[in-house]
Amino acid sequence: MSEAAIIKTSEGEMILEFWPDVAPGHVENFKKLAQQGFYDGTCFHRVIRDFMIQGGDPLTKDESKQRAWGTGGPGHQIKAEFNDKPHTRGVLSMARSNDPNSAGSQFFICHGEPRFLDRQYTAFGKLIKGDDVLEKIATTPTAPGDRPLKRMNVESVKIVPRDSVK
């Protein structure tokens, strides 16, 4: 049964479908973290218009840890599953460090066409509803370090059957 993720943010809802055919490990990892409530209360801590919005860092639950935002993870890493899916607007992909096998919980949603990421980052899904929310988050004013001036909160991430969302 195919599934989808409903990301409820302070700016509205985004619904993403998964691509288990090209990145089964990444899809499972994201779903498992979401089902544990790992993403609830985090925020999109890095926002670059015409590029992407990045979230999934557990450290973003704590405003006093702002200096470390972007460095947090779930305590495990997953192997890269580079594939031929292009990084185009709305694509869901995993953030990582210089090590290709260092993805953990941080993810990004493309806002633009960052095709230079193709086969360098693991794309594992795509936005199917809520492009207006992606637009709101991606175009919010930012401070140095691409940090939104206003908190772009992730209230919850729920995994639901794909055919239950239209």
Buried (B, 14 or more C-beta within 10 A) or exposed (E): EEBBBBBBBBBEBBBBBBBBEBBEBBBBBBBEBBEEEBBBBBBBBBBBBEBBBBBBBBBBBEEEBEEEBBEBBBEEBBEBBBBEBBBBBBBBBBBBEEEBEBBBBBBBBBBBBBEEBBBEBBBBBBBBBBEEBBBBBBEBEBEEEBBBEEBBBBBBBBBEEBEEBE
